[in-house]
């Protein structure tokens, strides 16, 4: 996992007016929890937001100053930057139902 | 032995001075260095201020930068709140001495799913510590986590880890916590922070608020265990522990005038000792304020600064009233030598008064300090509180070599030689003013109840307030009675008249005797004259007789001569002689 691995799993959908889901996952090194969270997130996005999401992983061990901006206290934390309003989900995202509720994704 | 000693030294807990007035004294050096301390208390008891002052003073005076991690107030709000206490947070931040981090946890924004930890918080804190090289950390109030996050077991585990982590980082931390119902803090933070716990309390007794501080626990150190009142004012927190002052202040041999020459005479001829504590007690209207003003006037006349705390009258009223007995205090106020401080005793709590005393004394640096009267303080607290305040005040002024002049209003009931605040043991010189009621008038008397370290007069003096100030007059003590006022004057006049009359009587007796003597002498002279006259006459008769005899003899001879026949005729001569003798 690189420090800021943007665009991982990004799929472009040209000409779409539909909004792009901009998601940020904050982690602190490659802990089991972080790895689990990333895997869970990826899975959920592929299932529900295929082609219209972007995941940015931020490793706070490498960029600690970034924690302040998004008010991160817990690790891992998933932040939905877009669409507004900002939503936060903390934990390893093991419960898919709750993640969907947290991200406000209705079943398509 | 050596090893033991070294080991001992290593074991001694290092302390981190807070710089908060009085706290370092009761904690014997400050908070445990490199360990977390819990400050708990109810809302508005000064937790945040305590923590902020700890950081600010550390950064300003001890070269220890700090981090303020706020869970409640934003740095902007904090800056606004503390600028009034003289702490310029933005400036300190700009100078890289203090870093702040505002942690916002919006519960409605956050969804929890699965396992997590608070590594993000650790990272933020670590980042802030590194950014300024912090030695001190404040977490205010970390309990906000409990309301923001719902997974309590994780939170508890993480808090435990956090405190260990803080210890490992070697920072001296303050963690604040809201007071709970049964526990010290609502979420039992005291479980994790086991080294030092300080409880702040804010109480209201009889409409007067008092803040108190107590060290609940201080592992590995002795500490003051009482409840210490503390204050929050424009310079931050101050605690004034009664135990923080000792009895080892320097004493002066210098003497200063009381302002009343006769009173100086009564005090060994020299007046009070500099730096001593003087109490003037008396009932209402005995001249306590006048005596204080005279003393203040004398001090200013010597060019000393005098601080006058008035609890009963306003400064202008005192100046006006003292003008009526010829004391012009206004000129000293104008010159800046005399400073009045007037306040109703019930305006603040006692501790606030003591703090005010301290602050004003520190600022004005007077040589003479007058409190008129101390008895009014008792309306702001209980007797033991007043005593504690006065003890601390007197200790403080003694340490600063300030001559303290206190007045005390005693009540008509009970003994005069009894201060309402029971502080007689703290007093060096105690003057008592009392009323002497006699023959339908009331007069003032003054005497010295005690005066340490000098031979003082034991006489009661009549205390007169004249247009030219205070004067003391010996009271009348003749004929086995004590008189004052007009009775004294009358008695004096009477006595003088009596004396005059007696003197006159003696004089006339002397004159009579003289006259008698003269009469006697005259008599003696007369008798002597008579005697002299008689003896003179006798002498003349004798002469006459002699002459006559001579004539007789001559006659006889002639007759004999004539007779010739009878050469002698003795019988005739003898008869004549006989005749002479019978005449005599």
Boltz contact constraints between the chains, C-beta under 6 A:
constraints:
  - contact:
      token1: [A, 28]
      token2: [B, 119]
      max_distance: 6.0
  - contact:
      token1: [A, 33]
      token2: [B, 115]
      max_distance: 6.0
  - contact:
      token1: [A, 60]
      token2: [B, 123]
      max_distance: 6.0
  - contact:
      token1: [A, 64]
      token2: [B, 123]
      max_distance: 6.0
  - contact:
      token1: [A, 64]
      token2: [B, 127]
      max_distance: 6.0
  - contact:
      token1: [A, 65]
      token2: [B, 127]
      max_distance: 6.0
  - contact:
      token1: [A, 67]
      token2: [B, 120]
      max_distance: 6.0
  - contact:
      token1: [A, 67]
      token2: [B, 123]
      max_distance: 6.0
  - contact:
      token1: [A, 67]
      token2: [B, 124]
      max_distance: 6.0
  - contact:
      token1: [A, 71]
      token2: [B, 104]
      max_distance: 6.0
  - contact:
      token1: [A, 72]
      token2: [B, 120]
      max_distance: 6.0
  - contact:
      token1: [A, 73]
      token2: [B, 118]
      max_distance: 6.0
  - contact:
      token1: [A, 73]
      token2: [B, 120]
      max_distance: 6.0
  - contact:
      token1: [A, 73]
      token2: [B, 121]
      max_distance: 6.0
  - contact:
      token1: [A, 74]
      token2: [B, 116]
      max_distance: 6.0
  - contact:
      token1: [A, 74]
      token2: [B, 118]
      max_distance: 6.0
  - contact:
      token1: [A, 74]
      token2: [B, 120]
      max_distance: 6.0
  - contact:
      token1: [A, 75]
      token2: [B, 117]
      max_distance: 6.0
  - contact:
      token1: [A, 75]
      token2: [B, 119]
      max_distance: 6.0
  - contact:
      token1: [A, 75]
      token2: [B, 120]
      max_distance: 6.0
  - contact:
      token1: [A, 88]
      token2: [B, 109]
      max_distance: 6.0
  - contact:
      token1: [A, 88]
      token2: [B, 110]
      max_distance: 6.0
  - contact:
      token1: [A, 89]
      token2: [B, 111]
      max_distance: 6.0
  - contact:
      token1: [A, 89]
      token2: [B, 113]
      max_distance: 6.0
  - contact:
      token1: [A, 90]
      token2: [B, 112]
      max_distance: 6.0
  - contact:
      token1: [A, 90]
      token2: [B, 116]
      max_distance: 6.0
  - contact:
      token1: [A, 91]
      token2: [B, 112]
      max_distance: 6.0
  - contact:
      token1: [A, 91]
      token2: [B, 113]
      max_distance: 6.0
  - contact:
      token1: [A, 91]
      token2: [B, 114]
      max_distance: 6.0
  - contact:
      token1: [A, 91]
      token2: [B, 115]
      max_distance: 6.0
  - contact:
      token1: [A, 91]
      token2: [B, 116]
      max_distance: 6.0
  - contact:
      token1: [A, 92]
      token2: [B, 114]
      max_distance: 6.0
  - contact:
      token1: [A, 92]
      token2: [B, 115]
      max_distance: 6.0
  - contact:
      token1: [A, 93]
      token2: [B, 113]
      max_distance: 6.0
  - contact:
      token1: [A, 94]
      token2: [B, 114]
      max_distance: 6.0
  - contact:
      token1: [A, 95]
      token2: [B, 113]
      max_distance: 6.0
  - contact:
      token1: [A, 98]
      token2: [B, 113]
      max_distance: 6.0
  - contact:
      token1: [A, 99]
      token2: [B, 113]
      max_distance: 6.0
  - contact:
      token1: [A, 102]
      token2: [B, 111]
      max_distance: 6.0
